[in-house]
Amino acid sequence: MGPWVGSWPAGEQWDPQLLREGDARNVVDAYRYWRHEAIVADLDRRRHPFHVAIENWQHDANIGSIVRTANAFLAAEVHIIGRRRWNRRGAMVTDRYQHIRHHETLADFLAWAHDAGLAVLAIDNGPGSVPLETADLPAACVLVFGQEGPGLTDAAHDAAAATLSIAQFGSTRSINAAAAAAIAMHAWVRRHRFGQPAG
């Protein structure tokens, strides 16, 4: 968007530099020309109570895409368990608007989730998993994803209240971790924003 045309709007949310020079950021039109802090504050007033967590023991390249999707679905926070560094390229700068918390170990993360009163739900295919399509997702929860390839650790599975799997009908053993995260977050949105029951 180019420079603002006409009289400038009144309000503390507007950024004078953006109004003067234009706004090329990756934000929805409703936030065009807003200050960064004002956007985050407005998002914080509306954030959903679900969280997303990713085990990052091998520097998973999917994290950026998961952060971008978490921002799109307005997750409360994204939690990165393990390695602090992650590839921000896939986030498309949405990490500036999405709260991200790092946990050194799985134990640290689980202690945080317990204190926050969140149900820990593993998203992974495997024995004993419950279909995501028929599960009744709680409103206050954290959806935990493993890395591309190895998936979630055994310790994460053991600590989860349930393991939810995504239905697949083709020949591949698993789907991309970022795609799985998007499907699971959308399942939460369908249940809690649109009132569509599981199954």
N, C-alpha and C positions, 0 to 999 in steps of 0.2 A: 504494500500500500504506500502510495506517495504521501507527500506532506498534506496535512489537514487543509481542506478547502473551506474558506469562510471563517466566521468567528469561532474562536476556540471554545470548547465546552468548559463548564465550570465544575470543579470537584477535585479532591485531593488524589483521586486515582489516576489522573492524566499525567503523562510524562511530557514536559515541555519540549525536550529534545526530539522525541518521537513525533510529536505534533508538528514540529518545525521541519524535520528531515525525512519523515516517513518511517514506516514500521515493516520490516522484512522478516520478523520473527515467525516461528512455527506455532502460532496460537490461533484459536478460533476467532472469528470476526468480533464477537462480543468483547474480547479483551484487546482488540487493536488499540494502540496508543496508550495503553495502561502502563503504569509503573510495574516493574517486576514484583516488588513487595506487595502491591495492591492485588495483583493476580493471585499470588500465593495465599494472601489473607482471605480472599473470596473463596478460593478452593477449600481452604481449611474450614470454612463455615459449612461446607456441603459434603465433606469427605464421607465415604462409606466406612462402616466398621470392620470390613474385612482387610486383612493384611496378606502380603505375599512374601515368601521366603525362598531363597535359592542357596543350595549348597554349592560352594565355589572352591573346591579343593584343587582343581586343575585349571583354573583360569578360564571358565566357560565363556565362550564368545556370545552365547545367547542372552546374557544378562541385559545388555543394552536394549534388545527388543522387548524383553519382559518388562523393563522399567517403562518403556514407551507405552506398552499396553496397560500397565498398572495406572499410568497417568490418564489414559483414555477412559478407563473404567472408574477412575477416582478412588483408588485404593488408599487406605489410611497411610500405610507405609510399605516400603519394600525393604526386606531384611536380607543382607548378604552374610552368609555363614562361611567362615574359613578365610580364604585369601581376601585381603582388603581391595586389591587392585582388580578392576574389571574394565572391559572394553566399552567405552562410552559411545562409540560411533553409532551403534544401532539405536541408541536412545534418542537421537535426533534433537538433542538439547532439552528434552523433556525432563531430564534429571534436575534441571534448575527449578522445576515446579513440583517435583515429587519428593516427599520425605524419604530418605534412605538411611538405614541404620546398619551398622556393621557389628557382627558378633564374632569374636575370635574362635569360639568353639561351639559345637552343637549344644553342649551343656549350658553355656552362657545364654544361648538363644532360648532353650527350653525353660530356663529359670525366668527369663523375661516374659515369655508367653504365659507361664503359670501366674506370675504376679499381675499380668494384665487381664487375666480371666478369659483368655482366648482358647478355643478348641483348636488343637493342632491336627490338621488333616493332610496326610501324605497323598500326593497325586502321582500314581505310578501303576503300571500294569504288573500283575503278578499274583501268585497264589494268595487266596484270602481277601482279595480286593473286592470292593463293592462298586457296582456301576455308578459312575457319576450321574448318569441320566436318571437314575431312580433314587438317588440319595437325597435326603432332606438337609441341605446345607444350613448350618446355624448362621445367624446374622453376624455374630461376633466370632470370627475364626481367622486362622492363618493357614493359607494354602501353601504347602511346602513342595518344592520341585527339586529334582536331582539334576545332575549334569547330563549333557548329551553323551550317550553311550552307557556309562555305568549306572545311571539312574541314582536313586536315593541310597544312602548307606543303610546297612542293617540297623544301626543304632537309631536312625531317624524313623525307620519303619516301626521299630519296637516302641518308640516314645509316642507315636501318633495315636490319637483316639480312634482313627480309622484310616484305611488306605482306599482311595477312590480311583477307579480306573476309567479310562475313556474308551468307549466302544469303537472297535476297529473291525473292518470287514474284508480287508485286502490281504496281501501276502507279507507286508512288512511287519517286523516284530514291534516297532514302536514309531511314534511320530516325533517330529522335532520338538525340543523342549519349549521353545518359545511359542509354538503353535498349541501345545498342550496347555500352557499357562493361559493363553488367550481363551481357549475353550472353557477352562475351569472358571476363570473370572466372569465370562459371559453367563455361565450357569448360575453363578451367584446373583448377577444382575437380573436375570430372568425370574429368579425365585423371590428376590427381596425388593426389586424396584417395579416389577410388573406382576407380581403375585401369581406366577405360574408355578403350580406345585410340581414336585418331582414326579417322574414317571408319566 
